[in-house]
Structure formats: structure tokens, C-alpha cells
Amino acid sequence: MSMRAVRPVPDAPRDLDELIDLSRRFGTNPEFARGGGGNSSIKVDGVLYIKPSGVSLATLAADELIALEVEPFLDLLGSRRGAASGLADGPAAVGTGPDAGAEGTPVGGTDEVMRVALAARLGPLDQRRPSVETLFHILLPERLVLHTHPTTINFVTCAGRGAELAEALFGDRVLWVPYTTPGLPLARAIRDARHALEGRIGGPAPRAILLQNHGLIVGGDSATEVVATSEWLLDVVRGEIAGQPPFNWGEVERLEPAAARKALLAIAPALRALLATGDRLKVVAFDDSVNAVGLAGSALGHDFASGGPLTPDQIVYAGSYPLVLESLEPGGTHGADVEPEEIVARLPSALAAHSSAHGALPSVVIVPGLGLFAAGDTYQQADMVRQVHLDAIEVSIGAHQLGGVRPLAPDERTFIERWEAEQYRRRVASGAALSGRARGLVAIVTGAAQGFGLAFASDLIAQGAHVVLADINVGQAEAEARTLVERYGQGRAVGVALDVTDDASVAACVEEVVRRFGGLDLLVSNAGVLRAGSVTTQPIQEFDVVTRVNYRGYFLCVRHVAPILARQHRVRPEYWGDIIEINSKSGLAGSSRNSAYAGSKFGGIGLTQSFALELVGDGIKVNAICPGNFFDGPLWSDPQDGLFVQYLREGKVQGAATVEDVRRFYEAKVPMGRGCTPADVLEALYYVVAQRYETGQAIPVTGGQVMLS
């Protein structure tokens, strides 16, 4: 394969722009596409340009398209398209079951399709792979072909009487194709169905195709035609649904809010640990929307969940079967009498039974009275699982309203589960694995909107972590998080409001982290303030502010984070979490005219040592890092209220006439001759996380200014 001569790709810039615009329009609409699902193509002068397998329609770029010569695929299909009908030859024999395929080819014809694609490919070979559905893109005569999996359209394709509904709703304007194994069998089934319909109606086959338990194909000679056809189809189905009786889950089991919150904070961290298969815990996204709670807490919902998957996409991205825990009690709304420990205690045996029955741990866990949990190695993966499963719930509801649900048959399901082509699509769509010194960790950094905190958060993300930027200035934290997401990807950063001095605010922040990620691995307690002043003249209000933020704030954060870390350790004893206080050299040696700050930092080390002794049995290491002066950060260099300005104003440096005089005075105190930087502190932070034999330590990073004995 590596010896194949490179054949140039012909230029077709205007045509490709039209395809890219169409792809992104539908790819960014969750009604039509999730993850790497769906496909799009354009034919130009005997060449097919098609989206690679696993690449998202939403972000598709022209240079990602694969160019393929059309002719070799027509030979594989055993037919030539006529100018009018699209099929000059008669139908070839084709099966529709999971074992159907071309004569002498493997199941689904995957190897044969890929062999032809390799021979037909233009341009240099690389890791991109054309979809096995390339065949029907070539088969259809229209210039543009869009294949999507619209939720609303799948109300019909996944209905028990889908063919009857399609006939009643669309007549001969839509071609219905019964479920067929993807790849070569599906392409041949489409070809034969088109030929049969054309023979019956005496004209060309319609440009819209409904694939049972799969999705929608729309062809057109312009993007405008594809859009118009797609919107018409959705409008028809929505009109039909609007005429049905409103959907009702029936009696739904629910926990009251306080009990639900308590259960969430216990179950999500436990699942992070129980579902982990490597050296990092899973990300577990929680959902308690109306449909998630209805699915979890009703008899009808349990029927939907246990009935089996509806589409290949559901299998690929969310797994064939969720784990549904047994009901808390028979029906009803439950108050605080339900103990989370009872639910957590069921999880190991339930997960083991599920793994034994289905050959793998579940990606979705449904807890009656609470909602659903979706797991992945990254937030992007976990959120995709969540979204796809919610789509499946919505499809089940719509199909139920239209007369009943048709899940995939067992042989249809097992083929997709085992098919290498779909495993490849899942791997590509899930994105690159995280790497770096913080790979796979979930971290909270307090005071992360600026300064040291922002530098810590940014580097942790660059080193493979998911990071919550928690700050009282939530607007700035959210803005910084958006910038980091643009650079590193969905879910890698999130800004959350946090006032570390307020117990309710800290509790809400931690709950938000658990809802989004399932738990956390690292707390970096960085939020802090400094107000310089003499003990005889400093306003008591300033002293109280410093103490509340630096001392009380650290206490409150540990108070709410420690139970989450402990839960993860109890379920997975080899797992250890970390709490790191960003202290100061002023926590190691007193500081003249700075007693409020130094006292709070001395107290922080006292808390660190005490927490370490108390929490070591819960698998939590607690350490402090004591940086020297970060002269270039806003704490020192802010021109209005930085420490250089404060110290000049307070006369702390004798003889200093300017801010630069103050700076030079403090730099001269450091044997290394410079201030501390975030990079210096990060080296200590990564050491603290990586090591397994120290807790309760206060580690100086002071350039030699403070030397412990």
C-alpha cells in the first residue's frame, strides 16, 4: 500500500465550499448530528469528495475531505447509473441480514470496500479513512448527498410500523429501506429499492431515503435543495407528532431535592472509581432533565432502557444497554429516608452483573429517583454519551407516540457491536487521548481568574487535566475558561462562581463540579488576599478580610472537597487524591507590617498539617506550597493597589522613593536574584501530585530566601 503512486487531487474550490457550508450547517444542529455521526459528499467531474469517517460535520474543513474516483466503486456495485434513472442495470442479488455481503467478501463488505477505496483514492495516503457508506454516496445520482441521523426523523425510522408511517406521511416522495447491514449490503439494498420504486412509478426515485433504525439520506444538485427537502421532512413528522396525545411517563419515582443532592455527591464519585479501567478515574456527567428522570423513575422508562438500542449511533457512542439500578422503593416520591450508602452499596455487584451479561462496563448508569450518569475518559466523551442517550430517549418517546418502538434486532445489534468500522469511527470521534503530567485529572483551582491561579489552571489543562476555574469574579473566570476551551477542547475548562468565605457558595461550586465531572482529583486552594499594614494602624476590617479569605476559605474548601476524594478512595483503595494549599514564604517566616497576611498563612500551614493527619486514612494527601514573591503578578505589580505601591505608601522599605526602589530591595533578598514565577511553583505542584509518600508538608519555592532546617 505504501508503494502506491500519488495521484493529484483536482481543484474544485467553489464546489467544496458549498459542501463545507452545508456540512457545518447540519453538523452544528443537534437535531441532525452528534459527534462523528453522519456524512456528506459532492461529486465533481468523476471525483467524489467525502467526509472521512469519525470526523465531525460541524467542524469539517475542505482539506479534510477525501477524494475518490467514482468508477471503481460502480464496478464494485455491479451497476452503471443511467442519466435519468440512476440505475441502467437491473438489481443484483443482495441479502439484508448481518451475514449478507458481496460474494467472497467479509461480513458487511468492509475489506472489499476499503480495498476499492484505496485503489480509487486521489492524493497522498494518510490515516484518514473513507466511510464504508461511500458506496451509496456514489450510487445516488445527485451532485450533493447528505446522510444524517435526525432525532425527529428517527421517530418514524425507529417506529414499529415505520414503513407504514413513511408511506402515509410521504407517499412516493420518500424511499423506505428496511434495516440492512451497513456497508456494501446497504448500498446494494438502496440500489435495489430505487430500481423497484422507479419501475413502479415510472420515473426517477425520490431524493430522500429513510433508513430503518438508522437515519436519513437526502440528495440534491444544490445545497438549497438539500436544505429544503430536509426541512420539509422534519415539518411533516412534527405535524404528525403534534396531532398525537401528549406523552406522559406515568408515575415517576423521584428523590426530594435535598436527598437527591446527597445521593448525587455519593454516587457520582463512586462511579468515577468503579468504572475506571486504567490509572485515572472516569469523567462522569450527570443529567436530571425531565426525560432523564422520567426514564430513570418510570416503568415505561425502564422498558425503553431495557428494550435495546435503536440505531448504530447509539451503540457506537453510548453502548447498547445502560445499567438500570433497581427501584429504591415501589413508586412514589422519596424524601430524605433514602440513604445514598444503600445505593452505592449496590453498584459493584450491579456493574459486575452488567459486565458479565454484556461483555463490558456500561457507559450509562440510570438511578431511579435521580437521573442518569454518562461516563467517558474525557468530558467530551462523557458529554457525547449523555447527549446520544438523551437523543435515544427522545426517539423512543416519539416512536412510542407513533404506535410503538422498534429496537434493533439482536443480530443487527451484535453486528454493529463487533464491527471494526464502527469501532474505528468511535475512536476517531472521541478525539486524541489526553497526555501530560496532569493527564486525566479533574482539578479545582480557586482564585483562578488571574495571576498565579490562572497560570496554574492554564498549565494543568495543557498537561492533560480538566480544570474548574473557581473565582468570585465569575465573569472573568468564565471568559478565561472560554479561551482555554478554544485552545484545548470542549469541557477542558469551565468557570464557576466561588466565594471561598461563604459555606453555601463553596458547597454549590463543589456540587457543580460533581454534576459536570463526577468528582475531582485535585484541589488547588489558591484564593488569597493581602492587605499590608501595621498592627497598630491597620483597620480591623482589613484584618478580618484577610483572615476570612486565606484561612476560613481554605478550611471551607477542604470541608466540602474531602468527602468527594474520600468516596473515590473507598471504592478504589489504590487511588489517592490531593489537596494543595498555595501558601507563602510568609507562612514560614514572619513579615513586618504584614501580620494579617503572615498570620493567616501560618494558620494555613497549621490547617494543612492537621488535615493531613485526619485525611490520610481517606486516601488524601494534603500539602502546602510556599512560593516566594511573584513580583510580576498583579498582587505585587498592580499600579493602583499592588504590594510595591502599598509598601511604598506604608514606608515598609526605608529610604525607598519609588516603586522600582521597593522592587530592587525585595529582589536583593533572594539568593537566586529574582522573584518566583508560576513555572517554579508548578514544578513543586506536579511533584506533590506525583509522589506517594509525603503529606502535611510545607514546601518552600523561594529561590533560597527561606531555608528550612
C-alpha positions in Angstrom: 0.0 0.0 0.0 2.8 2.4 0.8 4.2 1.9 -2.8 1.0 3.3 -4.4 1.8 6.2 -6.7 0.3 9.5 -5.5 -2.3 10.8 -8.0 -3.1 14.5 -7.6 -6.5 15.8 -6.4 -8.2 18.1 -9.0 -9.0 21.6 -7.9 -12.7 22.2 -7.1 -12.7 25.1 -4.6 -16.2 26.5 -5.2 -17.9 23.1 -5.1 -16.1 22.2 -1.9 -17.0 25.4 -0.2 -20.7 24.6 -0.9 -20.2 21.2 0.6 -18.4 22.5 3.7 -21.1 25.2 4.3 -23.8 22.5 4.0 -22.0 20.1 6.3 -21.4 22.7 9.0 -25.0 23.9 8.9 -26.3 20.4 9.7 -23.4 19.3 11.8 -23.9 22.2 14.3 -27.6 21.3 14.6 -28.0 18.7 17.3 -31.3 17.7 15.7 -29.3 16.2 12.8 -25.8 15.1 14.1 -23.9 14.1 17.1 -20.1 13.5 17.3 -18.7 12.0 14.2 -22.1 10.6 13.0 -23.4 11.4 9.6 -21.7 12.0 6.3 -21.6 14.4 3.3 -20.2 14.3 -0.2 -20.1 16.1 -3.5 -19.4 14.7 -7.0 -17.3 16.8 -9.4 -16.1 15.6 -12.8 -16.0 11.9 -11.9 -14.5 12.5 -8.4 -16.3 12.1 -5.1 -15.2 14.4 -2.2 -16.4 12.9 1.1 -16.1 13.5 4.8 -13.7 11.0 6.5 -15.1 8.5 9.0 -15.3 9.8 12.5 -14.7 13.5 11.6 -17.5 15.8 12.8 -19.7 17.5 10.2 -19.8 20.5 12.5 -16.1 21.3 12.0 -15.4 19.8 8.6 -12.8 21.6 6.6 -12.1 21.3 2.8 -8.6 20.0 3.4 -10.0 17.1 5.5 -12.1 15.8 2.6 -11.1 12.5 0.9 -11.1 12.5 -2.9 -12.1 9.2 -4.6 -12.5 8.3 -8.3 -16.1 7.2 -8.9 -15.6 4.4 -11.5 -14.0 1.7 -9.3 -17.0 1.9 -6.9 -19.5 1.5 -9.7 -17.7 -1.7 -10.7 -18.0 -2.9 -7.1 -21.7 -2.2 -7.0 -22.1 -4.1 -10.3 -24.1 -1.3 -11.9 -23.8 1.8 -14.0 -26.0 4.9 -13.5 -28.2 6.0 -16.3 -28.6 9.7 -16.9 -32.3 9.7 -15.9 -33.0 6.8 -13.6 -29.6 6.5 -11.8 -29.7 2.7 -12.5 -29.2 1.4 -16.0 -28.7 -2.2 -14.9 -31.2 -4.4 -13.2 -30.8 -5.3 -9.5 -28.2 -7.7 -8.3 -28.9 -10.3 -5.7 -28.4 -8.9 -2.2 -29.2 -10.1 1.3 -30.3 -7.8 4.1 -29.2 -9.7 7.2 -26.0 -9.3 9.2 -24.2 -12.1 7.2 -25.1 -10.6 3.8 -22.2 -9.3 1.7 -20.6 -9.5 -1.7 -19.6 -12.9 -2.9 -16.4 -13.9 -1.3 -16.2 -10.7 0.8 -16.2 -10.5 4.6 -19.3 -9.5 6.6 -20.5 -6.1 5.6 -18.1 -6.0 2.7 -15.8 -3.7 4.7 -12.5 -5.1 3.5 -13.7 -5.1 -0.1 -14.9 -1.5 0.2 -11.7 -0.4 1.7 -9.6 -2.2 -1.0 -11.5 -0.4 -3.7 -11.3 2.9 -1.8 -7.5 2.6 -1.6 -7.3 2.0 -5.3 -9.6 4.9 -6.1 -8.1 7.4 -3.7 -6.5 10.5 -5.1 -3.8 12.4 -3.3 -1.3 11.0 -0.7 -2.4 8.2 1.7 -2.7 9.0 5.4 -4.6 7.9 8.4 -8.0 9.2 7.2 -10.5 6.6 6.2 -13.4 7.0 3.9 -16.7 5.8 5.3 -17.9 2.3 4.3 -21.1 4.2 3.3 -19.1 5.8 0.5 -20.9 3.4 -1.8 -24.3 4.9 -1.6 -22.9 8.4 -2.0 -21.5 7.3 -5.3 -24.6 5.3 -6.2 -27.0 8.3 -5.9 -27.1 10.5 -9.0 -27.4 13.8 -7.2 -24.4 16.1 -7.0 -24.6 16.6 -3.2 -25.5 13.8 -0.7 -26.1 14.4 3.0 -26.5 11.5 5.4 -27.6 12.4 8.9 -29.4 10.8 11.9 -32.1 13.3 12.7 -33.9 12.8 16.0 -37.3 13.7 14.7 -37.0 11.6 11.5 -35.9 8.6 13.6 -39.3 8.9 15.4 -40.5 7.2 12.1 -37.5 5.0 11.3 -37.5 3.5 14.8 -41.2 3.0 15.0 -42.6 -0.5 14.9 -44.8 0.5 11.9 -42.2 2.8 10.3 -42.7 1.6 6.7 -46.5 2.1 7.0 -45.9 5.6 8.5 -43.5 6.6 5.8 -46.0 5.6 3.1 -48.8 7.5 4.9 -46.8 10.7 5.6 -44.6 11.0 2.4 -46.0 8.7 -0.3 -43.7 8.3 -3.2 -41.6 11.4 -2.3 -39.5 9.3 0.1 -37.8 5.9 -0.4 -38.1 3.5 2.6 -35.2 1.0 3.0 -35.6 -1.8 5.7 -32.8 -2.1 8.1 -29.7 -3.6 6.4 -26.2 -4.2 7.5 -24.1 -1.0 6.8 -21.5 -1.1 4.0 -21.8 -3.0 0.8 -25.1 -4.7 1.7 -26.8 -1.4 2.5 -25.6 0.2 -0.8 -27.0 -2.7 -2.7 -30.3 -2.6 -0.8 -30.6 1.1 -1.6 -29.9 0.4 -5.3 -32.5 -2.4 -5.5 -35.1 -0.4 -3.6 -34.6 2.6 -6.0 -34.9 0.3 -9.0 -38.1 -1.3 -7.7 -39.7 2.1 -7.0 -38.7 3.5 -10.3 -40.3 0.5 -12.0 -43.5 1.1 -10.1 -43.8 4.8 -10.5 -42.3 5.1 -14.0 -39.9 7.9 -13.1 -36.8 8.7 -11.1 -36.5 7.7 -7.4 -37.1 10.4 -4.8 -34.2 12.3 -3.4 -34.9 11.4 0.2 -34.3 8.0 1.7 -35.4 6.8 5.1 -33.2 4.0 6.5 -35.0 1.9 9.1 -33.4 2.3 12.6 -30.6 4.4 11.1 -31.4 7.8 9.7 -31.9 9.9 6.6 -30.2 10.4 3.2 -31.0 13.5 1.1 -29.6 14.2 -2.3 -29.7 17.4 -4.3 -28.0 19.3 -7.1 -27.6 22.3 -4.8 -27.3 22.9 -1.1 -30.6 24.8 -1.3 -32.4 21.7 -2.5 -30.9 19.5 0.3 -31.9 22.1 3.0 -35.5 22.4 1.6 -36.0 18.7 1.4 -34.7 18.1 4.9 -36.8 20.9 6.5 -39.9 19.6 4.7 -39.4 16.1 6.1 -39.0 17.4 9.6 -42.1 19.6 9.3 -44.2 16.7 8.2 -43.1 14.5 11.2 -43.5 17.3 13.7 -47.0 17.9 12.4 -47.8 14.3 12.9 -46.5 14.3 16.4 -48.4 17.4 17.2 -51.6 15.6 16.4 -50.9 12.8 18.9 -51.9 12.7 22.5 -49.3 14.4 24.8 -46.6 12.0 26.0 -46.7 11.0 29.7 -44.2 9.0 31.6 -46.8 7.9 34.1 -45.9 7.5 37.7 -42.3 8.7 38.2 -40.1 7.9 41.2 -38.3 11.0 42.5 -36.0 11.9 45.3 -36.7 15.2 47.0 -34.1 17.9 46.2 -32.1 17.5 49.5 -32.0 13.8 49.2 -31.1 13.9 45.5 -28.2 16.2 46.2 -26.9 13.9 48.9 -27.2 10.9 46.6 -25.5 12.7 43.7 -22.5 13.6 45.9 -22.1 9.9 46.8 -23.0 8.1 43.6 -21.1 10.2 41.0 -17.6 9.9 42.7 -18.2 6.2 43.3 -19.0 5.7 39.6 -15.8 7.6 38.6 -13.8 5.0 40.5 -15.9 1.9 39.8 -16.0 2.5 36.0 -12.2 3.2 35.8 -10.2 0.7 33.9 -6.8 2.4 33.9 -4.8 4.5 36.3 -7.1 7.5 36.0 -10.8 7.7 37.1 -13.5 8.3 34.6 -15.3 11.6 33.9 -19.0 11.1 34.8 -21.5 13.6 33.6 -24.9 13.8 35.4 -28.2 14.6 33.9 -31.5 15.1 35.7 -33.5 16.7 33.0 -37.2 15.8 32.7 -36.6 12.9 30.3 -33.7 11.6 32.2 -35.7 11.5 35.4 -38.7 10.0 33.5 -36.5 7.3 32.1 -35.0 6.5 35.4 -38.1 6.6 37.5 -40.9 5.1 35.5 -42.0 1.7 34.3 -42.2 2.9 30.7 -38.7 4.4 31.0 -37.3 1.1 32.2 -39.0 -0.6 29.2 -37.3 1.8 26.9 -33.9 1.3 28.6 -34.0 -2.5 28.6 -35.5 -2.8 25.1 -32.2 -2.5 23.4 -30.5 0.2 21.2 -32.4 1.9 18.4 -29.6 2.9 16.0 -26.0 2.2 15.2 -25.0 5.6 16.5 -26.5 4.8 19.9 -24.4 1.6 20.1 -21.2 3.4 18.9 -21.3 6.4 21.2 -23.4 5.3 24.3 -23.3 1.5 24.3 -26.1 -0.9 23.6 -27.5 -1.2 27.1 -27.4 1.1 30.1 -27.2 -0.2 33.6 -30.5 0.4 35.3 -30.4 0.1 39.1 -33.3 -1.5 40.8 -36.0 0.8 42.1 -35.4 2.5 45.5 -39.0 1.6 46.6 -42.1 0.7 44.6 -43.2 4.0 43.1 -43.6 7.4 44.7 -41.6 10.4 45.7 -38.9 9.8 48.3 -37.7 12.2 50.9 -34.5 12.1 53.0 -35.1 8.5 54.1 -33.2 7.0 51.2 -29.6 6.6 52.3 -27.0 7.1 49.5 -24.9 4.4 51.0 -27.6 1.9 50.2 -27.4 3.0 46.5 -23.6 3.0 46.4 -23.5 -0.4 48.0 -25.5 -1.9 45.1 -23.1 -0.5 42.5 -20.3 -3.0 42.5 -22.4 -6.1 42.1 -24.7 -4.4 39.6 -21.8 -3.3 37.5 -20.3 -6.8 37.6 -23.5 -8.4 36.5 -23.8 -5.9 33.7 -20.3 -6.6 32.5 -20.9 -10.3 32.7 -24.1 -10.1 30.6 -22.9 -7.6 28.0 -19.1 -8.1 27.9 -18.2 -4.5 29.0 -18.9 -2.0 31.7 -21.8 0.4 30.9 -21.3 3.9 29.6 -24.7 4.9 31.1 -25.9 4.2 34.6 -29.5 5.0 35.4 -30.5 5.6 39.0 -34.3 5.6 39.8 -35.4 8.8 41.5 -32.2 10.6 40.5 -31.4 10.6 36.7 -28.6 9.2 34.5 -24.8 9.2 34.7 -22.7 9.1 31.5 -19.1 8.1 31.6 -16.0 8.7 29.4 -12.3 9.2 29.6 -12.8 12.9 28.9 -15.6 15.3 29.4 -16.1 15.4 25.7 -16.6 11.7 25.6 -18.9 11.6 28.7 -21.0 14.5 27.4 -21.3 12.8 24.0 -22.6 9.7 25.7 -25.1 11.8 27.7 -26.3 13.6 24.6 -26.7 10.5 22.4 -28.5 8.6 25.2 -30.9 11.6 25.7 -31.5 11.6 21.9 -32.3 7.9 22.1 -34.8 8.6 24.9 -36.4 11.3 22.7 -36.6 8.9 19.8 -38.2 6.3 22.0 -40.8 8.8 23.1 -41.6 9.9 19.5 -41.8 6.3 18.2 -44.0 5.4 21.2 -46.4 8.2 20.3 -46.5 6.9 16.7 -47.6 3.4 17.8 -44.6 1.7 19.3 -40.8 1.3 19.3 -38.7 -1.0 17.2 -35.3 -1.6 18.7 -32.6 -3.2 16.6 -32.9 -7.0 16.4 -30.2 -9.0 18.3 -28.3 -9.9 15.2 -28.4 -6.3 13.9 -27.1 -5.1 17.3 -24.3 -7.6 17.7 -23.0 -6.9 14.2 -22.6 -3.2 15.0 -21.0 -4.0 18.4 -18.4 -6.2 16.8 -17.8 -4.3 13.5 -14.3 -2.9 13.3 -15.5 0.0 11.1 -17.8 1.3 13.8 -15.1 0.8 16.5 -12.8 2.9 14.3 -15.4 5.7 14.0 -15.8 5.7 17.8 -12.0 6.0 18.3 -11.7 8.9 15.8 -14.7 10.8 17.1 -13.6 10.5 20.7 -10.5 12.6 19.9 -6.9 12.2 20.9 -6.1 10.7 24.3 -5.1 13.2 26.9 -1.4 13.3 27.8 0.9 15.2 30.1 1.8 15.4 33.8 -1.8 16.0 34.8 -3.3 13.6 32.3 -6.9 12.8 33.1 -7.1 14.6 36.4 -10.1 16.8 37.4 -8.9 19.9 39.3 -10.4 22.9 41.0 -8.2 25.9 41.2 -9.6 28.7 43.4 -8.8 32.3 42.7 -8.2 31.2 39.1 -9.4 34.3 37.2 -6.0 35.9 37.2 -2.4 35.8 38.5 -0.9 32.6 39.9 -4.3 30.8 39.8 -4.9 31.4 36.1 -1.3 30.3 35.4 -1.8 27.1 37.4 -5.2 26.4 35.7 -3.7 27.0 32.2 -0.7 24.7 32.7 -2.8 22.0 34.3 -5.0 22.0 31.2 -2.0 22.0 28.9 -0.8 19.0 30.8 -4.0 17.0 30.3 -6.3 18.0 33.1 -9.9 19.2 33.2 -9.9 22.3 35.3 -12.6 24.3 37.1 -11.6 28.0 37.3 -13.3 29.0 40.5 -13.4 32.7 41.4 -15.5 35.3 43.0 -15.0 37.2 39.7 -17.1 34.7 37.8 -17.3 36.8 34.6 -13.5 36.9 34.2 -13.2 33.2 35.2 -15.7 32.2 32.5 -14.0 34.4 29.9 -10.6 32.8 30.7 -12.2 29.3 30.6 -13.7 30.0 27.1 -10.3 31.0 25.8 -8.8 27.8 27.2 -11.6 25.7 25.7 -11.0 27.2 22.3 -7.4 26.1 22.6 -7.7 22.7 24.3 -11.2 21.4 23.5 -14.7 21.0 24.9 -15.1 20.7 28.6 -11.4 21.0 29.4 -12.1 24.3 31.3 -15.1 25.8 33.0 -15.6 29.0 35.0 -17.6 28.6 38.2 -18.6 31.3 40.8 -16.9 30.8 44.2 -16.7 32.9 47.3 -14.4 30.9 49.4 -15.6 32.7 52.6 -19.2 31.6 52.1 -20.1 28.0 53.0 -23.1 27.8 50.7 -21.0 29.2 47.8 -18.4 26.5 48.3 -21.0 23.8 48.5 -22.6 25.0 45.3 -19.3 25.1 43.5 -18.4 21.5 44.5 -21.8 20.3 43.5 -21.4 21.8 40.1 -18.1 20.1 39.7 -19.6 16.7 40.7 -22.6 17.2 38.3 -20.2 18.0 35.4 -17.3 15.7 36.0 -18.4 13.2 38.7 -15.9 14.4 41.2 -12.3 15.7 41.3 -8.7 14.6 41.9 -7.0 17.8 42.9 -7.9 20.9 44.9 -5.5 23.8 44.5 -6.5 26.2 47.2 -5.0 29.4 45.7 -7.5 32.1 46.5 -5.9 34.7 48.8 -5.7 38.4 49.6 -3.0 40.5 51.1 -3.5 43.8 53.0 -0.3 45.2 54.3 -0.3 47.4 57.4 1.0 47.9 60.9 -0.6 46.1 63.8 -1.3 49.4 65.4 -2.9 51.2 62.5 -4.4 48.5 60.2 -8.3 48.7 60.1 -9.8 45.7 61.8 -12.0 45.2 58.7 -8.9 44.6 56.6 -7.6 42.0 59.1 -10.9 40.2 59.0 -11.0 40.1 55.2 -7.5 38.6 55.0 -8.3 36.0 57.7 -11.6 35.1 56.1 -10.2 34.5 52.6 -6.9 32.9 53.4 -7.7 30.9 56.5 -11.5 30.3 56.6 -11.7 30.0 52.9 -9.1 27.1 52.8 -11.0 25.4 55.6 -14.3 25.6 53.8 -12.9 24.3 50.5 -11.4 21.3 52.2 -14.5 20.7 54.2 -16.6 20.2 51.0 -13.9 18.6 48.8 -12.6 15.9 51.2 -15.8 13.8 51.3 -15.6 13.5 47.5 -12.0 12.4 47.4 -12.6 10.0 50.3 -15.5 8.4 48.4 -13.3 7.7 45.4 -10.6 6.2 47.6 -13.0 3.9 49.5 -14.3 2.5 46.2 -10.8 2.2 44.7 -8.3 1.9 47.6 -5.2 2.4 45.4 -6.5 5.8 44.3 -5.2 8.9 46.2 -6.5 12.4 45.9 -4.6 15.7 46.5 -5.3 18.9 48.3 -2.6 21.6 47.8 -2.7 25.0 49.6 -0.8 27.7 47.8 0.7 29.3 50.9 3.6 31.7 51.0 7.1 32.2 52.3 5.2 34.5 54.8 3.7 31.3 56.2 7.3 30.1 57.1 8.7 33.4 58.5 7.1 36.4 60.0 6.6 39.6 57.9 6.9 43.1 59.4 3.9 45.3 58.8 2.2 42.3 57.2 0.8 40.5 60.3 -2.7 39.8 59.0 -1.3 38.0 55.9 1.5 36.2 57.6 -0.7 35.1 60.4 -3.3 33.7 58.0 -0.6 31.8 56.2 1.0 30.4 59.4 -2.6 29.3 60.2 -2.9 27.7 56.8 0.2 25.5 57.4 -1.4 24.5 60.7 -4.6 23.5 58.9 -2.5 21.7 56.3 -0.7 19.6 58.9 -4.0 18.9 60.7 -5.9 18.0 57.6 -3.1 15.7 56.5 -3.2 13.8 59.8 -7.0 13.5 59.7 -7.4 12.6 56.0 -4.6 10.3 55.3 -6.8 7.4 56.1 -9.2 8.6 53.4 -6.5 8.4 50.7 -6.0 12.2 50.6 -2.6 13.8 50.6 -2.6 17.4 51.9 0.4 19.6 51.4 1.2 23.3 51.1 3.5 25.1 48.6 5.1 28.3 49.9 6.1 30.5 47.0 8.4 33.4 47.2 7.3 36.7 45.8 5.7 36.8 42.4 6.9 40.2 41.5 5.4 40.3 38.0 1.9 39.3 39.1 -0.9 41.7 39.9 -0.5 41.1 43.7 2.8 42.9 43.6 2.8 44.9 40.4 -0.7 46.3 40.1 -0.1 50.1 39.6 -3.0 51.1 41.8 -3.0 48.6 44.7 -0.1 46.2 44.2 2.2 45.4 47.1 5.0 47.6 45.7 2.7 50.5 45.9 1.3 49.5 49.3 4.8 49.0 50.8 6.0 52.3 49.4 2.9 54.0 50.9 3.4 52.3 54.2 7.1 53.1 54.4 7.9 49.5 54.8 11.2 49.9 52.8 13.4 52.5 54.5 14.7 55.1 52.0 12.6 53.9 49.1 11.4 56.8 46.9 9.9 54.9 44.0 8.2 51.6 43.3 11.4 50.4 41.5 13.3 51.1 44.7 10.9 48.8 46.5 11.2 46.1 43.9 15.0 46.1 43.9 15.0 45.9 47.7 12.9 42.7 47.6 14.8 41.1 44.7 18.1 41.6 46.6 16.7 39.4 49.4 16.5 36.4 47.1 19.7 34.4 46.7 18.6 33.5 43.2 18.3 37.2 42.4 14.7 37.2 41.1 11.2 36.7 42.1 9.2 33.5 42.0 7.3 32.6 38.8 4.3 30.3 38.2 6.6 27.8 36.4 8.6 27.5 39.6 5.5 26.7 41.7 4.2 24.3 39.1 7.3 22.1 39.4 6.5 21.8 43.1 2.8 21.2 42.4 3.5 18.3 39.9 6.0 16.8 42.3 3.4 16.9 45.2 0.8 15.2 43.0 3.1 12.5 41.6 4.8 11.5 44.9 3.1 8.9 47.1 5.0 9.2 50.3 4.6 12.8 51.7 1.7 14.6 53.3 1.4 17.5 55.7 4.5 19.2 54.2 5.1 22.9 53.6 7.4 23.1 50.5 9.3 26.4 50.0 9.8 27.7 46.5 11.6 30.8 47.4 14.8 30.9 45.5 16.7 30.2 48.7 15.2 33.1 50.6 13.7 30.7 53.2 15.8 27.6 54.0 14.2 25.1 56.3 16.2 23.3 58.9 
